[in-house]
Amino acid sequence: MLSRKEIVSILLLLTALICILNAALFGNIMPLSTSYEQLAEQTINAGTAYICILYALSTWVYHSNYSEPRRQIRYVVGSHML
């Protein structure tokens, strides 16, 4: 049976997959030179997918040390807000 953290991690991985597919779909609608809003949407989707993957994998990769992934996630979120 999966724990609550593992279920949330699987949901985050599915969210990342949806974001990547969404960015790929926006990339095939029209060329980037015609719509900078499309480029912004793709960038946001890629960033969201990256953060979701980091949060999801931290459950399995860093299961014994919880302070390290929290610090790394803070760095990533902070760098995305700049």
Steps between C-alpha positions, in 0.01 A plus 500: 500500500625846413549766762348845474830652391538247221147564373567874493828435319327293234241777455781754463665284234170483312467879527851538360411272210188706425705822510760359259228381261331840526824679413553265204147565380550878515824456306320340207217754461694789343859618465652671804573820311129576462400469865710589800209410727537145371869505590411623849244220536757240395756640743251493787401141418862387482582670832196348668594155370857544628385597850242218513764246400740627769231481769385155385845344482608643834271245668699206369848646446540678833277288724746493790603866508209743493684828554708468183214475247311784669807722469553402136134558418520845661798581277315382190179687582698812587694484173176461304354809665792718391 
